[in-house]
Amino acid sequence: QVRTLLDTEEGREHLIWLHENKCKHSMDYWSHWGCYEKECPISKIEEKIGFLDIEASNLKADFGVVLSWCILPRGGKAIRSGVISKLDVARQVYDKRIIEDLLKVIWLYDRLVTHYGARFDIPFLRTRAIRWRIDDKFPKPGQLYHTDMWRVSKDKLCISSNRQDAISRALVVPDIKTRIHPDIWLDVQMRQSKSGLNYILDHNKKDVIQLKNNFELLLPHLRLTKASI
């Protein structure tokens, strides 16, 4: 929390505010952080939000690996990403390198936004991190907030499907998502071809852009809770 607050002028002013203002127990909010979280709105200081999506070779992390990941910062256009290489596969480290890179990047944010991430992306990443014994870098409960747009759609909308592209179609948001052809998927699985992996990464990047578009449209209708990954 201190690292995040010191990043901006607004954050430094808020850090002073935490020390100068008191909770119902007559303690400053920095000393009684629990009271701060209960008594003060989460928007007291603007969160750094990142839109996260992964592509994996299988729906289960014991039979698959992360092929690529992308994070798009809210308010920015530069997408950070990682994709496995043939060398990773040849060395049998598979997705270890790119997960290590991801676990450095996510700490730039206060909240991650995913689509179906609570049931897929986050558990998959956690499983792979534990598999590679790098889970000491994985966020623990309460350290990083999480919003799942699949859950938002299920709770707030009434549409035929809660898939990301279905939300876009229903709410007339431009559908930029690409569909991965089975031949491309097979090529990636069997040969890890550079062209195939680049196609997967491009698909991944379009997913986070669409995720951000859906989030911005639905933001007035949702509450950013303190649920963590």
Summary of the structure (lengths in Angstrom):
residues: 229
radius of gyration: 19.4
end to end distance: 16.1
largest distance: 64.9
contacts: 671
relative contact order: 0.14
helix: 48%
strand: 14%
